[in-house]
């Protein structure tokens, strides 16, 4: 670009090579002679020399600035390959089945479209005397919630239990028209146990975020009977709030009504807006019953100091459970196709048909009834799949990015992402390595849906071929993320599990789809191969390890996905990471198959896959004879510990609090890292070891050893006899991948053992035996914990199998469904 600008000005010009020009003009400079002090010629030479030096420094600074600008530009520039998701393909005409959905996983119940500035709908509730519920939070006291059935397209049933209240939320979509058709909700509220029912307020709302208009339709001046709206992607529509009835259609139910109309500064402020509008001035006065005061919404101008960006219309219904409430959305363009309103008995009949169809499709897909799996376990498996499908979201916005040599973060390109999420309460956003595991299950249930999600992820690629590992797009997503995790670093990778999913999707995927994907997959893989290269050929190293060695017992490696799993104690450029090498072998193998499938040259990928799968080379680089297992290599010391340290006092200030800092009792040296666990198993997990490998017996033995990885509940992540087993990483950083049982890695172990049990070789029977035991232990424990708590969990305690971490966690923990079906 700079050379081009010079050419436009008429050549290199006089400033192109200042040092050479000065030497040509002055022979003393050319001969490097020292000028005479005090002489005019000497002063001129000094001045010219100083000018040349200043100009040279300026050019160096300009070059450095240019490099930073270039890196930043590439960081935020989308990849030039054609989009994997064709333009317009997510719209209501091209994709009516997936246009509307429960694409707001962070709320207990809500729907939106796959549109950048979507009209959103949702539900809040308040048991008077309790807390306002809206967004699903980890510790908000809701005892159970989750989708029991959800087909990912047209229908879903969810149950929520909150301090004696049972809410059942159901929805059905109905095709028709040019804008995604109609849909209806049914919310059934009842109390567990006996006794007087508390007052319950249900808040149904519709909101815009920058485009579209909403008009209230009032009944008797107080009841919001309907909303007449229009939006670019929806055309004209009507949202109708039907009066409540008793449970089982027992006729009208007495209720009090309030409504709220307000400006919205952003969808992430909806809860705050409603909460600050509540006033204890409304009266519930059923005929012949005592009057009771309750908190009702009152119209306000919005939140002080925050200019509105959209509109909110909210319908509050206050009543005593039990009750049934229905909401209908009717598209203006579906009038000709509509046979009648989807409400009352018509909605009941539609829900029954969808329920029967879901159960039959589930059996056709996974065959659990044919395998004589018990009815409670089948219901559990249906709920696990449904919670993942109900956790699919559509996000739009910009990531906050930083490149390696640039201090200031920059907003990324405007992006949209259709993705499943790991957890509705903790992680209601997209995670790169999680999504590959999600797609293993979603691809079995609905390959079209899985292919669409995969394409959305690949469209996030920047000009260098990088995909940020965590996607925080839009205000609603960002509001749920701790500030320290918002920024995405351009040197940080994540395991390419999308290729694990593609390997299963590839045989039945249409060729035009694969041709759109291939340039992006190639660029992503090349970025990984280039940026994560190790210190010698065919080695790899995760970038982005924690850089404060004194703070952590073992600096974390978030890019690996295994966070605090023990690596070399002292991060360095000499590290060789075993798991990354195995992921790259998998990626090369999949890309070779894909290239051949498309008629492209598979040779580069095939040769790389062969080298990375070479068992002798793997032995040389990663087999640790002194440990009897595969391992990472790096600058490592096993003699480290956390010790309390009191910083030096500062005069005039209170004594500083003691800090837990790392103490190194023995200097590190280049060696294999003694941390037997999931990383050690990766050559087996990704089936790189040959079936007759002499290393298989040692790995199978470690898996089955109760002193190392075996538990009655699944394989623990780090061996019991490992130095860092269940050790905290900092004062506030409890063990994470240091002993807990994780379903995604156990699934890979089952998949691998199942493969080795079917392959001819001396270890076939041993692999089959371990497979049967491990599958039983894992499935039984995940089911048992679900029955006890109502949730799938992020990970499970190795001592008693109890669920730990985030809940619900129907991300990769839902892979238990494939294990139950023995579908690998």
C-alpha positions in Angstrom: 0.0 0.0 0.0 2.8 2.4 0.8 4.7 1.6 -2.4 1.5 2.1 -4.3 1.0 5.5 -2.8 4.6 6.5 -3.8 3.9 5.3 -7.3 0.8 7.5 -7.5 2.9 10.4 -6.4 5.3 9.8 -9.3 8.0 7.3 -8.3 10.0 6.6 -5.2 10.7 10.3 -4.7 13.5 11.9 -2.8 12.6 10.3 0.6 12.9 6.7 -0.4 16.5 6.0 0.5 17.8 8.9 2.6 21.1 7.3 3.7 22.2 6.4 0.2 21.4 9.9 -1.1 23.4 11.6 1.7 26.4 9.4 1.0 26.2 10.2 -2.8 26.3 13.9 -2.0 29.1 13.9 0.6 32.2 11.7 0.1 33.1 12.2 3.7 30.0 10.4 4.7 30.6 7.8 2.1 34.1 7.2 3.6 32.7 7.3 7.2 35.2 10.0 8.0 34.9 11.9 11.3 34.1 15.6 10.6 36.4 18.3 12.0 35.0 19.9 15.2 34.0 23.5 14.6 34.4 23.5 10.8 31.3 24.5 8.7 31.6 21.3 6.7 31.8 19.3 9.9 28.7 21.0 11.4 26.9 20.3 8.1 27.9 16.7 8.2 26.8 16.4 11.8 23.5 18.0 10.9 23.0 15.7 8.0 24.0 12.7 10.0 21.6 13.6 12.8 18.8 14.2 10.2 19.5 10.9 8.6 19.4 9.2 12.0 16.2 10.9 12.9 14.7 10.0 9.6 15.8 6.4 10.0 14.3 6.2 13.5 11.2 7.7 12.1 11.0 5.1 9.3 11.6 2.3 11.9 8.8 3.7 14.0 6.6 4.1 11.0 7.3 0.5 10.0 6.4 -0.7 13.4 3.2 1.4 13.4 2.4 0.0 9.9 2.9 -3.5 11.2 0.6 -2.9 14.1 -2.0 -1.3 11.8 -1.7 -4.2 9.3 -2.1 -6.8 12.1 -5.1 -5.0 13.5 -6.7 -4.6 10.1 -6.4 -8.4 9.4 -7.7 -9.1 12.8 -11.0 -7.4 12.2 -11.3 -8.2 8.4 -13.5 -11.2 7.6 -12.0 -14.0 5.5 -12.3 -13.3 1.7 -13.7 -16.8 0.9 -17.4 -17.0 -0.1 -19.6 -17.3 2.9 -20.3 -20.8 4.2 -23.9 -19.6 5.0 -25.3 -18.3 1.7 -26.7 -14.7 2.0 -30.4 -14.8 2.8 -30.4 -18.5 3.7 -31.5 -17.9 7.3 -34.5 -15.8 6.4 -38.1 -16.8 6.6 -38.5 -17.7 2.9 -35.3 -19.7 2.6 -35.5 -21.3 6.0 -39.0 -21.1 7.4 -38.6 -24.1 9.7 -35.7 -22.5 11.7 -36.7 -18.9 11.4 -38.5 -18.6 14.7 -37.2 -20.5 17.7 -36.3 -20.4 21.4 -33.1 -18.7 20.4 -32.7 -16.8 23.7 -31.0 -19.6 25.9 -30.2 -17.1 28.7 -33.9 -16.6 29.6 -36.2 -19.2 31.1 -38.7 -18.9 28.2 -38.5 -16.7 25.2 -38.5 -16.7 21.4 -36.9 -14.6 18.6 -36.1 -14.9 15.0 -32.7 -15.5 13.3 -32.5 -11.8 12.5 -29.8 -9.3 13.5 -32.3 -6.8 15.0 -34.9 -9.3 16.0 -38.2 -8.7 17.7 -38.0 -10.7 21.0 -40.6 -12.2 23.2 -40.3 -13.6 26.7 -41.8 -14.5 30.0 -41.0 -13.3 33.5 -42.7 -14.3 36.7 -43.0 -13.1 40.3 -44.3 -15.0 43.3 -45.2 -12.1 45.5 -42.9 -12.2 48.5 -40.2 -13.7 46.2 -37.9 -12.6 43.4 -38.6 -11.5 39.9 -37.5 -14.3 37.5 -36.4 -13.8 33.9 -32.8 -14.8 33.1 -31.6 -18.2 34.1 -29.0 -17.8 36.8 -26.8 -20.3 38.5 -27.7 -19.5 42.1 -31.2 -17.9 41.9 -32.9 -20.6 43.9 -35.0 -22.2 41.0 -34.8 -25.8 42.0 -35.3 -27.4 38.6 -35.9 -26.4 35.0 -35.3 -27.7 31.6 -36.8 -28.8 28.4 -38.5 -32.2 28.6 -39.2 -32.3 24.8 -37.9 -30.1 22.1 -37.5 -31.0 18.4 -35.4 -28.1 17.4 -37.9 -26.9 14.9 -41.6 -26.7 15.8 -42.4 -27.7 19.3 -41.2 -27.8 22.9 -42.3 -28.6 26.4 -40.4 -27.3 29.5 -40.9 -27.7 33.2 -39.8 -25.2 35.8 -40.0 -25.7 39.6 -39.5 -22.6 41.8 -40.3 -22.7 45.5 -43.4 -24.8 45.3 -44.5 -23.3 41.9 -44.6 -25.5 38.9 -44.6 -23.8 35.5 -45.0 -25.8 32.3 -44.2 -23.8 29.2 -45.2 -25.2 25.8 -44.9 -23.8 22.3 -46.0 -24.9 18.8 -45.1 -23.3 15.5 -47.4 -23.4 12.5 -46.1 -22.7 9.0 -47.6 -20.3 6.5 -47.0 -17.0 4.7 -43.8 -15.3 3.9 -42.5 -14.4 7.4 -42.0 -17.6 9.3 -45.7 -18.5 10.1 -47.5 -18.4 13.4 -46.8 -19.8 16.9 -48.6 -20.2 20.2 -47.5 -20.5 23.8 -49.3 -22.2 26.7 -48.1 -21.6 30.2 -49.6 -23.7 33.0 -49.1 -22.6 36.6 -49.8 -24.7 39.6 -48.6 -25.2 43.2 -47.0 -28.3 44.7 -48.5 -29.5 47.9 -51.5 -28.1 49.7 -52.3 -24.8 51.4 -53.3 -21.3 50.2 -51.8 -20.4 46.8 -49.6 -17.2 46.8 -50.3 -14.5 44.4 -48.5 -15.1 41.1 -47.8 -12.5 38.4 -46.8 -13.7 34.9 -45.3 -11.0 32.7 -45.5 -11.6 28.9 -43.5 -9.1 26.8 -42.5 -8.2 23.3 -39.6 -5.8 22.7 -37.7 -4.4 19.7 -34.0 -3.6 19.4 -33.5 -0.8 17.0 -36.1 -1.5 14.3 -39.8 -2.2 14.1 -42.8 -0.6 15.8 -45.3 -1.9 18.4 -48.8 -0.6 19.1 -50.8 -1.6 22.2 -54.3 -2.8 21.9 -56.0 -2.2 25.2 -59.2 -3.6 26.7 -61.0 -1.6 29.4 -58.0 0.7 29.5 -56.0 -1.6 31.7 -55.6 -5.0 30.0 -53.1 -5.3 27.2 -55.2 -7.6 25.0 -52.9 -7.6 22.0 -49.9 -5.9 20.3 -50.1 -4.9 16.7 -46.5 -4.7 15.3 -44.5 -4.4 12.2 -40.9 -5.2 11.5 -38.7 -5.5 8.5 -38.2 -9.3 8.8 -41.8 -10.0 10.1 -44.0 -7.7 8.1 -47.2 -7.0 10.0 -48.1 -9.3 13.0 -50.4 -9.5 16.0 -49.5 -10.9 19.4 -52.6 -11.7 21.4 -52.8 -12.4 25.1 -55.8 -14.6 25.8 -57.6 -14.4 29.2 -56.5 -17.0 31.7 -58.6 -20.1 32.4 -58.6 -22.7 35.1 -56.5 -25.8 34.8 -58.0 -28.4 32.4 -60.1 -25.8 30.6 -62.3 -25.1 33.7 -63.5 -21.8 32.4 -62.4 -18.2 33.0 -60.0 -17.4 35.8 -60.1 -14.2 37.8 -57.0 -12.1 37.4 -55.8 -8.5 37.8 -54.1 -6.8 34.9 -51.3 -4.3 34.5 -49.4 -3.2 31.4 -46.1 -1.4 30.8 -45.0 0.6 27.8 -41.5 1.9 27.9 -38.4 2.7 25.9 -35.6 0.1 26.0 -32.0 1.1 26.2 -31.0 -2.4 25.2 -32.4 -5.9 25.5 -29.8 -6.6 28.3 -31.7 -4.1 30.5 -35.1 -5.6 30.3 -35.1 -7.2 33.8 -33.9 -3.9 35.3 -36.5 -1.9 33.4 -39.3 -4.1 34.7 -38.0 -4.3 38.2 -37.7 -0.6 38.6 -41.2 -0.1 37.3 -42.8 -2.3 40.0 -45.0 -0.5 42.6 -46.9 -2.1 45.5 -50.0 -0.1 44.7 -52.1 -2.6 42.8 -54.9 -4.5 44.4 -56.1 -8.1 43.8 -59.8 -8.2 44.7 -61.6 -11.4 43.6 -65.4 -11.4 44.3 -66.2 -12.4 47.8 -62.5 -12.7 48.8 -60.1 -10.5 50.8 -58.3 -7.8 48.9 -54.6 -8.1 48.6 -52.0 -5.6 47.5 -49.3 -6.7 45.0 -46.5 -5.2 43.0 -47.7 -4.1 39.6 -45.9 -2.4 36.7 -46.6 1.2 35.9 -45.6 2.9 32.8 -42.4 4.9 32.9 -40.2 6.7 30.4 -37.5 4.0 30.7 -34.3 3.9 32.7 -32.9 7.2 33.8 -30.0 8.5 31.8 -30.2 5.7 29.2 -31.7 6.8 25.9 -34.1 4.2 24.4 -33.0 2.1 21.5 -36.3 0.1 21.1 -39.7 -0.5 22.6 -41.1 -2.7 25.3 -44.8 -3.7 25.7 -45.5 -5.9 28.7 -48.7 -7.7 29.8 -48.9 -8.5 33.6 -51.4 -11.1 34.7 -51.8 -11.6 38.5 -53.8 -14.5 39.8 -53.9 -17.5 42.2 -52.7 -20.8 40.7 -53.7 -23.1 39.2 -54.2 -21.4 35.8 -53.5 -21.7 32.1 -52.5 -18.8 29.9 -52.1 -18.7 26.2 -50.3 -16.3 23.8 -50.7 -16.4 20.0 -48.5 -14.8 17.4 -50.1 -14.4 14.0 -48.2 -13.3 11.0 -50.0 -10.9 8.7 -48.8 -12.8 5.6 -50.2 -16.1 6.8 -53.9 -15.1 6.7 -54.6 -17.2 3.6 -53.0 -20.3 5.0 -54.5 -20.0 8.5 -57.3 -22.4 9.2 -58.1 -20.9 12.7 -56.4 -19.6 15.8 -53.9 -22.0 17.3 -55.4 -21.8 20.8 -57.6 -23.8 23.2 -58.5 -27.3 21.9 -56.7 -26.7 18.6 -53.5 -26.0 20.5 -54.0 -29.1 22.7 -54.5 -31.3 19.7 -51.4 -29.8 18.0 -49.3 -30.4 21.1 -50.5 -34.0 21.3 -49.5 -34.6 17.7 -46.1 -33.1 18.1 -45.5 -35.1 21.3 -46.2 -38.4 19.6 -44.1 -37.4 16.5 -41.2 -36.4 18.8 -41.3 -39.7 20.7 -41.4 -41.7 17.5 -38.6 -39.8 15.9 -36.5 -40.2 19.0 -36.9 -43.9 18.9 -36.2 -44.1 15.2 -33.0 -42.1 15.8 -31.6 -43.7 18.9 -33.5 -47.0 19.3 -33.4 -46.9 23.1 -36.8 -48.7 23.5 -35.5 -51.5 21.2 -32.4 -51.8 23.4 -34.8 -52.3 26.3 -33.7 -49.1 28.1 -36.1 -48.3 30.9 -38.8 -45.7 30.5 -37.3 -43.3 33.1 -33.9 -43.5 31.3 -35.6 -42.9 28.0 -37.3 -39.8 29.4 -34.0 -38.7 30.7 -32.3 -39.1 27.3 -35.2 -37.2 25.7 -34.7 -34.4 28.2 -30.9 -34.3 27.6 -31.3 -34.0 23.9 -34.1 -31.5 24.3 -32.2 -29.2 26.6 -29.4 -29.0 24.1 -31.9 -28.2 21.3 -33.7 -25.7 23.5 -30.3 -24.1 24.3 -29.6 -23.2 20.7 -29.3 -19.4 20.3 -28.9 -16.8 17.6 -26.5 -14.0 18.3 -25.5 -10.9 16.5 -22.8 -8.3 17.3 -19.1 -7.7 17.5 -16.4 -9.5 19.6 -13.8 -7.5 21.4 -10.4 -8.5 20.1 -6.7 -7.9 20.7 -3.8 -9.0 18.6 -0.5 -10.1 20.0 1.4 -6.8 19.5 -1.4 -4.3 20.0 -2.3 -3.2 23.5 -5.6 -1.6 22.8 -8.6 -3.9 22.0 -10.7 -3.4 18.9 -14.2 -4.4 18.0 -14.3 -7.2 15.5 -16.4 -7.4 12.4 -20.1 -7.5 12.7 -21.1 -11.1 12.9 -24.0 -13.5 13.5 -23.8 -16.9 15.0 -26.3 -19.7 15.2 -25.1 -22.2 17.8 -25.8 -24.4 20.7 -24.5 -23.3 24.1 -22.9 -25.2 26.9 -25.1 -24.0 29.7 -28.1 -21.7 29.8 -27.2 -20.4 33.3 -23.4 -20.1 33.2 -22.3 -20.1 29.5 -25.3 -18.9 27.3 -23.0 -18.1 24.3 -20.9 -20.0 21.8 -17.7 -21.8 22.6 -15.6 -23.1 19.8 -14.4 -26.5 21.1 -17.7 -27.2 22.9 -19.6 -26.8 19.6 -17.8 -29.7 17.9 -19.0 -32.0 20.7 -22.5 -30.5 20.5 -22.6 -31.2 16.8 -21.9 -34.9 17.3 -25.4 -35.2 19.0 -27.2 -32.6 16.9 -25.9 -34.1 13.7 -27.4 -37.5 14.6 -30.8 -35.8 15.4 -30.9 -33.3 12.6 -28.0 -33.2 10.1 -29.5 -30.2 8.3 -29.5 -28.2 11.5 -26.0 -29.4 12.4 -24.6 -28.4 9.0 -26.2 -24.9 9.3 -24.5 -24.4 12.8 -21.2 -25.6 11.5 -21.3 -23.2 8.6 -22.2 -20.3 10.9 -19.0 -21.0 12.9 -16.8 -21.1 9.9 -18.1 -17.7 8.7 -16.5 -16.2 11.9 -13.1 -16.7 10.3 -10.9 -13.6 10.0 -8.5 -12.8 7.2 -5.7 -14.8 8.9 -7.9 -17.9 9.4 -8.5 -17.4 13.2 -11.8 -18.0 15.0 -12.1 -16.5 18.5 -12.6 -19.4 20.9 -15.5 -17.7 22.8 -18.2 -15.8 21.0 -19.7 -12.8 22.9 -21.9 -11.2 20.4 -24.4 -8.5 21.4 -25.3 -6.8 24.6 -27.3 -9.6 26.1 -24.4 -12.0 25.7 -21.8 -9.6 27.0 -23.9 -8.8 30.1 -23.4 -12.4 31.2 -19.6 -12.6 30.9 -17.1 -11.6 33.6 -15.0 -8.7 32.2 -11.8 -10.6 32.3 -13.1 -13.1 29.8 -14.6 -10.7 27.3 -11.4 -9.9 25.4 -10.4 -12.5 22.8 -6.6 -12.8 22.0 -5.6 -13.5 18.4 -2.8 -16.0 19.3 -5.2 -18.2 21.2 -6.5 -21.3 19.5 -9.0 -24.0 20.6 -9.2 -27.7 19.7 -10.6 -28.1 16.2 -13.5 -30.3 17.3 -15.6 -29.0 14.5 -13.6 -31.3 12.3 -14.6 -34.2 14.6 -18.2 -33.4 13.9 -17.6 -32.9 10.2 -16.1 -36.4 9.9 -19.5 -37.7 10.9 -21.5 -35.3 8.8 -19.4 -35.6 5.6 -20.7 -38.8 4.0 -24.3 -37.4 3.6 -23.5 -33.7 3.2 -24.3 -32.1 -0.2 -21.3 -31.3 -2.4 -22.2 -27.6 -2.9 -22.2 -27.2 0.9 -18.8 -28.9 1.3 -17.4 -26.8 -1.5 -18.4 -23.7 0.4 -16.8 -25.0 3.6 -13.5 -26.3 2.2 -11.6 -22.9 1.6 -12.5 -21.9 5.2 -11.6 -25.2 6.8 -8.3 -25.1 4.9 -7.6 -21.5 6.1 -8.4 -22.4 9.7 -6.3 -25.5 9.7 -3.4 -23.6 8.1 -3.7 -21.0 10.8 -3.5 -23.7 13.5 -0.6 -25.3 11.8 1.3 -22.0 11.5 0.5 -20.3 14.8 0.6 -23.3 17.1 3.7 -24.9 15.7 6.1 -26.4 18.2 9.9 -26.2 18.6 10.7 -28.9 16.1 8.9 -30.5 13.1 5.6 -32.3 13.9 5.3 -30.8 17.3 2.8 -28.3 18.5 2.4 -25.9 21.4 -0.7 -24.1 22.7 -0.2 -20.4 22.8 -1.7 -18.1 25.4 -0.7 -19.8 28.6 -1.0 -17.7 31.8 2.0 -15.4 32.1 2.2 -14.8 35.8 4.2 -17.8 37.1 4.1 -16.7 40.7 0.4 -16.6 40.9 -0.5 -20.1 39.7 0.5 -23.4 41.1 0.6 -24.4 37.4 -0.2 -21.7 34.8 -3.4 -22.5 33.0 -3.8 -23.3 29.3 -7.3 -22.0 28.5 -6.6 -22.4 24.8 -6.4 -26.2 25.1 -10.0 -26.4 26.6 -8.5 -28.3 29.6 -7.8 -25.0 31.5 -5.9 -26.0 34.6 -4.8 -29.5 33.5 -1.1 -29.6 34.6 1.4 -28.7 31.9 5.0 -27.7 32.2 5.4 -25.6 35.4 7.4 -22.9 33.6 5.8 -22.0 30.2 8.4 -21.7 27.4 8.7 -21.9 23.6 10.2 -25.4 24.0 7.0 -27.1 25.1 5.5 -30.0 23.1 1.8 -30.5 23.8 0.5 -34.0 23.1 -3.2 -33.3 22.9 -2.7 -30.5 20.3 -0.6 -32.8 18.2 -3.3 -35.4 18.2 -6.0 -32.9 17.3 -3.9 -31.8 14.3 -3.5 -35.4 13.2 -7.3 -35.7 13.3 -7.7 -32.5 11.4 -5.3 -33.5 8.7 -7.0 -36.9 8.3 -10.5 -35.3 7.9 -9.3 -32.6 5.5 -7.6 -35.3 3.4 -10.9 -37.2 3.1 -12.8 -34.0 2.4 -10.3 -32.9 -0.3 -10.5 -36.2 -2.0 -14.3 -36.1 -1.8 -14.3 -32.8 -3.6 -11.7 -33.7 -6.2 -9.1 -31.5 -4.7 -5.5 -32.7 -4.0 -5.5 -34.6 -0.7 -1.7 -35.1 -0.8 -0.6 -32.4 1.7 -3.1 -33.4 4.3 -2.6 -37.1 3.8 1.2 -36.8 4.2 0.8 -34.7 7.3 -1.8 -37.1 8.8 0.6 -40.0 8.1 3.5 -38.2 9.9 1.4 -37.2 12.8 0.0 -40.7 13.1 3.4 -42.4 12.9 3.6 -44.4 16.1 7.4 -44.4 16.1 7.6 -40.6 15.8 4.9 -40.2 18.4 7.0 -42.5 20.7 10.1 -40.4 20.2 8.4 -37.1 20.9 5.9 -37.9 23.6 6.5 -41.3 25.2 8.0 -40.9 28.7 9.7 -44.2 29.7 10.2 -43.0 33.3 6.5 -42.3 33.6 5.3 -45.3 31.5 2.9 -43.1 29.5 2.6 -40.4 26.9 3.2 -36.9 28.1 3.8 -33.3 27.4 7.4 -32.0 27.3 8.7 -28.7 28.6 10.6 -26.8 31.2 9.2 -28.4 34.3 9.6 -28.8 38.0 7.5 -31.1 40.1 8.8 -29.4 43.3 6.3 -26.5 43.4 3.8 -25.5 46.1 1.6 -22.6 47.1 2.8 -20.7 50.2 1.4 -17.8 52.0 3.5 -14.7 51.5 3.1 -11.3 53.2 4.1 -8.4 51.0 6.4 -5.7 52.4 4.5 -3.1 54.3 4.1 0.4 52.8 4.7 3.3 55.3 1.5 5.0 56.2 -0.8 2.3 54.9 -2.5 -0.6 56.6 -0.6 -3.9 56.6 -1.1 -5.7 53.3 -3.1 -8.9 53.3 -1.1 -12.1 52.9 -1.0 -13.6 49.4 -0.8 -17.2 48.2 2.2 -17.3 45.9 4.0 -20.1 44.2 7.2 -21.4 45.6 9.6 -23.4 43.5 11.8 -25.7 45.6 13.7 -27.2 42.7 14.7 -25.4 39.5 12.9 -26.5 36.4 14.6 -28.4 33.6 13.5 -29.7 30.2 11.7 -33.0 30.8 8.4 -34.8 30.4 5.6 -33.6 32.6 4.5 -36.1 35.2 0.7 -35.7 35.0 -1.0 -38.9 34.0 -4.6 -38.0 32.9 -6.7 -37.1 29.9 -3.8 -35.6 28.0 -1.9 -38.9 28.3 -4.8 -40.7 26.7 -5.1 -38.6 23.6 -3.3 -41.0 21.2 -5.9 -43.5 22.3 -8.8 -41.1 22.5 -8.4 -40.0 18.9 -7.4 -43.5 17.8 -3.9 -42.7 16.5 -2.4 -45.8 18.1 -2.4 -48.9 15.9 -4.5 -51.8 17.2 -1.4 -53.8 17.9 0.5 -50.9 19.5 2.8 -52.0 22.4 1.7 -48.8 24.2 -2.0 -49.8 24.4 -1.6 -52.1 27.4 -0.1 -49.4 29.5 -2.9 -46.9 28.6 -5.6 -49.4 29.2 -4.0 -50.3 32.5 -4.0 -46.7 33.6 -7.6 -46.3 32.6 -8.6 -49.3 34.7 -6.4 -48.6 37.7 -8.4 -47.2 40.6 -5.2 -45.6 41.9 -5.1 -43.6 38.7 -8.0 -42.9 36.4 -10.8 -45.5 37.1 -13.8 -44.7 39.2 -17.3 -46.3 39.5 -18.6 -43.1 37.7 -16.3 -42.6 34.8 -12.7 -41.8 34.1 -11.3 -39.0 36.2 -9.3 -36.3 34.5 -6.1 -36.6 36.5 -4.7 -39.6 38.2 -5.1 -39.9 42.0 -1.3 -40.5 42.3 -0.5 -37.3 40.2 1.3 -34.6 42.2 -1.4 -32.0 41.3 -4.5 -34.2 41.8 -7.3 -32.1 43.3 -4.9 -29.3 44.1 -6.0 -25.7 44.0 -4.3 -23.5 41.4 -4.7 -20.2 43.4 -6.5 -19.2 46.6 -9.7 -18.6 44.6 -9.1 -21.1 41.8 -10.3 -24.6 42.9 -9.3 -27.7 40.9 -11.2 -28.1 37.6 -9.6 -30.6 35.3 -7.6 -32.1 38.1 -9.7 -35.1 39.1 -13.3 -34.5 38.0 -15.1 -36.7 35.5 -15.9 -35.0 32.2 -18.5 -36.5 29.9 -16.9 -35.3 26.6 -13.6 -37.0 27.3 -15.3 -40.1 28.6 -17.3 -40.1 25.4 -14.1 -40.0 23.3 -12.8 -42.9 25.5 -15.9 -45.0 24.8 -15.7 -44.2 21.1 -12.1 -45.3 21.0 -12.6 -48.4 23.1 -15.5 -49.4 20.9 -13.3 -49.0 17.9 -10.3 -51.0 19.4 -12.8 -53.7 20.5 -13.8 -54.2 16.9 -10.3 -54.0 15.4 -8.2 -57.2 15.0 -5.4 -57.1 17.4 -4.0 -58.5 20.7 -5.9 -56.0 22.9 -9.3 -56.5 21.4 -10.9 -58.3 24.4 -9.4 -56.0 27.0 -10.7 -53.0 25.1 -14.2 -54.6 24.9 -14.2 -55.3 28.6 -13.2 -51.8 29.6 -15.8 -50.4 27.1 -18.7 -52.3 28.7 -17.7 -51.3 32.3 -17.0 -47.7 31.5 -20.2 -47.2 29.5 -22.3 -48.7 32.4 -20.5 -46.5 35.0 -20.8 -43.3 33.1 -24.5 -43.7 31.9 -25.7 -44.9 35.3 -24.1 -42.0 37.2 -25.2 -39.2 34.9 -28.7 -40.6 35.0 -28.6 -41.0 38.8 -27.5 -37.5 39.3 -30.2 -36.2 36.9 -32.9 -38.1 38.9 -31.6 -36.7 42.2 -31.1 -33.1 41.1 -33.0 -32.5 37.8 -29.9 -31.4 36.0 -27.1 -32.5 33.7 -23.9 -31.1 35.2 -20.7 -29.6 33.9 -18.5 -32.3 35.5 -18.9 -35.0 38.2 -17.0 -35.6 41.4 -14.7 -38.6 41.2 -15.3 -39.6 44.9 -19.0 -40.1 44.8 -20.2 -39.1 41.3 -22.0 -36.0 42.5 -22.7 -33.3 39.9 -20.4 -30.2 40.1 -19.8 -26.9 38.4 -22.5 -25.4 36.2 -26.1 -26.7 35.9 -28.0 -27.2 33.8 -25.1 -28.2 31.5 -26.7 -29.8 28.5 -23.7 -29.1 26.3 -21.3 -32.0 25.9 -22.8 -33.7 28.9 -25.7 -34.6 26.7 -23.4 -36.9 24.7 -24.6 -39.5 27.3 -27.5 -40.0 24.8 -25.1 -41.3 22.1 -23.4 -43.5 24.7 -26.8 -45.0 25.6 -27.5 -45.6 22.0 -23.9 -46.9 21.4 -23.8 -44.5 18.4 -20.2 -43.4 17.8 
